[in-house]
């Protein structure tokens, strides 16, 4: 028996992600440094959204896009990041298609090669 939340099969949320929130800290010189600290580890459904390899001034960039579906959660936004399979994804959008039961997060990971 698998729990259903408005069309999302909770049993399919079988991957863990870490949501990281922006924090400020000081380096050894007293300067503000932008870092990301773990906020919450959650189970999710991951969908591949494809990717591409655009060129940018003699560099090859790999862009991996994914869609993460999680149970509804407050406390993060598009300035946060998602860690999945040892990669940090930038959050592009966060939608709640079913009235605060789940969140659909679209994110991308960029890697440059010279």
N, C-alpha and C positions, 0 to 999 in steps of 0.2 A: 504494500500500500504506500503510494507516494503522495505527499501533500501537494496540492495544486494551489497556487495563488494567481488567480485571474489569468489563466493561460500559460503561466510559467511553472514548470514542473520542478519543485524544490529538489527532488532527487537528482536532477541534472546539474545542480550547483555543486560540482565535485572538484573544483580547483580552488586553491587558496591564493589570495592576494594580500598585500600589505598596502594600506592607504597611508601615505606620508603627508604631513602638513608642513607648510613653510614655517620656519622659526628663524629668529635672528640670534646670532651669538657674536662674541668678540674674539678676534684672533690675538696673537701675541703682541701685536702693535696697537691694540685697542680699537681696531677698525671693525665696523659691522660686517659680518659674513653671513650670507644667505645659505642656510642649510635646511634639510628636510628630516624630520623626526617621525618615527612610526606613530601613527594615530590609532589604527585598528587593523587587525587581521580578520578577514572575512572569507566565507565560502562564496563562490560565484560560478556562473555559467559563462564560458568564454566562447565567443564566435570570432572566427577569422574574417577580417574585413578586406583582406588583400593588402597590397603594398605596391610600391614602385621604386624605381632607381633613378631619380633625377640627377642630372649633372649640374654642378655649380662651380664654376671657375676651376677647372681641372681636377675636381674632386668628384668621386662617385658617392652618392648618399643613398643608403638603404632606409626606406621608411616602411615600418610594419604597423598596420592598423588593426586594432582589435576592439570588440564590443564586450564589455563586462556587465553581466546582470547580477545584482546583489539584492538582498533584502533591504528595505528602506532603512536609511541611516542618516542622521544629522551630524554636522561637525566638520564637513570638508566641502571644498568647492573646486573650481577650475584652476586655482593656483596650486592645488595639491598634486601629488604624483601617485602613480600606482607601481608597485614593484611586483613583477610577475616573471618567473623563470630567470631570475638574476638580471633583469632588465628594468630600467625605470621608464615608464610611459608617461607622457604629458597628457593631461586630461583636456580634451577638446570640448566636450559637452556632457551634461548630466541631465537626464530626463526621467520623470516619474509618470509612465504611461497609465498606471492603474491606481491613481489616487493614494499615493504614499504607501503602497505595499511593496513595490520593488523600485530599484533605480537602474536605468540603463546608462552606462558610462561609455562614451566613445573616447578612445585614447590612441596615441601613436608613439612609436619609438623610432628615433632617428639615430643612424650610425653613419659616420663619414669615413671614407677611405681615401687616402692620397695616392 
